[in-house]
Amino acid sequence: TDTVDSATGNSSVSSNKDIVKGRPKTLEGGTIENNAAQDGNLILEVLYLKHIQDGVTMYEIDKLNNVFIVNGTDYAQQIRDAI
């Protein structure tokens, strides 16, 4: 991804990675035709979401394990400690 430093106006390249895990809620197979895209549809319930930018975890959300981390701060640690 191209990023621009607002102070200097210089542009640079940053690497981004997103990890999404979930389970299907609905799945429609659609139709299959020659030389055409398949018009299937999948809706997921997202159970885990993580965004990594330039090797640094920006946020991590895990519904099943009570994890909610944003910029290195774990906002759900007290909840896990109480369980």
DAHUUR-V624533 format. One record per pair of residues at least 24 apart in sequence whose C-alpha atoms are under 10 Angstrom apart, sorted by the first residue. I is the first residue (numbers start at 1). J is the second residue. D is the distance in Angstrom with one decimal. If there is no record, write none. Layout:
BEGIN
I,J,D  I,J,D
END
This chain:
BEGIN
1,53,9.7  13,54,9.4  14,53,7.0  14,54,5.8  14,55,9.5  15,52,8.1  15,53,5.7  15,54,5.0  15,55,7.7  15,56,10.0  16,51,7.3  16,52,5.7  16,53,4.6  16,54,6.4  16,55,8.1  16,56,9.4  16,57,9.9  17,50,8.1  17,51,5.9  17,52,5.1  17,53,6.5  17,54,8.6  17,55,8.7  17,56,9.9  17,57,9.4  18,49,7.3  18,50,5.7  18,51,4.6  18,52,6.3  18,53,8.8  18,57,9.8  18,59,9.9  18,60,9.8  19,48,7.6  19,49,5.7  19,50,5.1  19,51,6.6  19,52,8.5  19,60,9.2  20,44,9.8  20,46,6.9  20,47,7.8  20,48,5.7  20,49,4.8  20,50,6.7  20,51,8.9  20,61,9.7  20,62,10.0  21,45,8.5  21,46,6.0  21,47,5.8  21,48,5.0  21,49,6.7  21,50,9.2  21,62,9.2  22,46,4.3  22,47,4.9  22,48,6.6  22,49,8.9  23,47,7.5
END
